[in-house]
Amino acid sequence: MNVLSFALNNLYHRPARTSLTVSAISLGIAAVVALTSISWGFEASWQKANDARGTDLIVTRVASENAMPSAFLAAKYVQPLKNQAHVQEVVGLLSEMLSVSDNAPPVFVFGWAYGSYLWKHLRLVKGYWPSNDTEPVVVIGSLAAELLHKDSGDKIEIEGRQFQITGIFESSAVVENGALLMTLTQAQQVTDKLGKVNVLNIKMDGRASDADIESFKAHVRKMMPGFVAITSGELVSNNTIVRISKAMSHVTILIASLVGTLVVFNTMLMSITERKKDIGVLLALGWQQRTVMKLIFCESVVLTLIGGCIGILVGIVMTFGLEHMDLMRGKIDAVFSVPFLGAVLGLSVIIGIGGGLYPALKAARMRPSHALRCE
């Protein structure tokens, strides 16, 4: 019988302790998987939305790290920015999260400049687009329509004003599928932010080089004190919600690792205390110290690997459940990747090694004569 067989046999004959330890490990790993995938998914959802729109750069306030960048008056900046080399379009965008009906979760409401390039990536599946920027109508994402139980032709109330839903659209970005969309003029009136936008979207032509983009960024810093031109990825990574979710993910990983290590440490220490005589027999029969250590490490790593595999499955199920909660639908699109799941299994192995280190050393240093006297 080899060391691994010994380890599996020892775990099999202590089912209650093995099950409790695996359960504790799996819960910690599930929390890591769920929170991390949601954190990455929230960031990826917004990144995908910006990329789908075809935006090259975003002009916003330097200190705009809130969930929605601070609104500002845009009229005096639009034309000077359009006059810069290789700039095709400068388009204002206003975003807010608003409650749109009783007993319904808040949804994102986007206001886009009428007739701008921002609308072009959307696919209208029902109804029609707004015909002008003063018409009090909205179009609704397919996911938001399902969530709010609305259809083309229905009425919807936003901030005390009635709007007619003229169409349902689909987007490659889940954030947009879960949102309401109206013209920028209407969004500014609804939110009482006349003439204001959260960001200015910049679309460059195909001839713009990296040097041209850097020159444009420098021009924005000079012409617009307190503002900056950044990529959509930089804007999303500075978002307060993204940063908080990442911090929570990191803290969860740390706590899960510490708790898991202590659980394994306690389990293995109790195990070798109960098996002193067995370990003494093995040492008396000629087992070397490193072989005894391998036995303990095998047991602890097998425990954490099983817990890690179960935890990954539970975490994925939890994440899908959270994604389909009314409050979260249309706001995140969880990200799972093979490298990430592999790293989680690697974390499980590290927890097993860390928790089994001291018990393995203690078992290996037992004197056979002392161990054999234990009952």
Secondary structure, DSSP 8 states (H G I E B T S, - for coil): --HHHHHHHHHHT-HHHHHHHHHHHHHHHHHHHHHHHHHHHHHHHHHHHHHHHT--EEEEETT--SSS---EE-HHHHHHHHTSTTEEEEEEEEEEEE--STTS--EEEEEE-TTSGGGTT-EEEEE---SSTTS-EEEEEHHHHHHHT--TT-EEEETTEEEEEEEEEE-SSHHHHTEEEEEHHHHHHHTT-TTEESEEEEEE-TT--HHHHHHHHHHHHHHSTTEEEE-HHHHHHT-HHHHHHHHHHHHHHHHHHHHHHHHHHHHHHHHHHHTHHHHHHHHHTT--HHHHHHHHHHHHHHHHHHHHHHHHHHHHHHHHHHHTSTTTTTT------HHHHHHHHHHHHHHHHHHHHHHHHHHHT--HHHHHT--
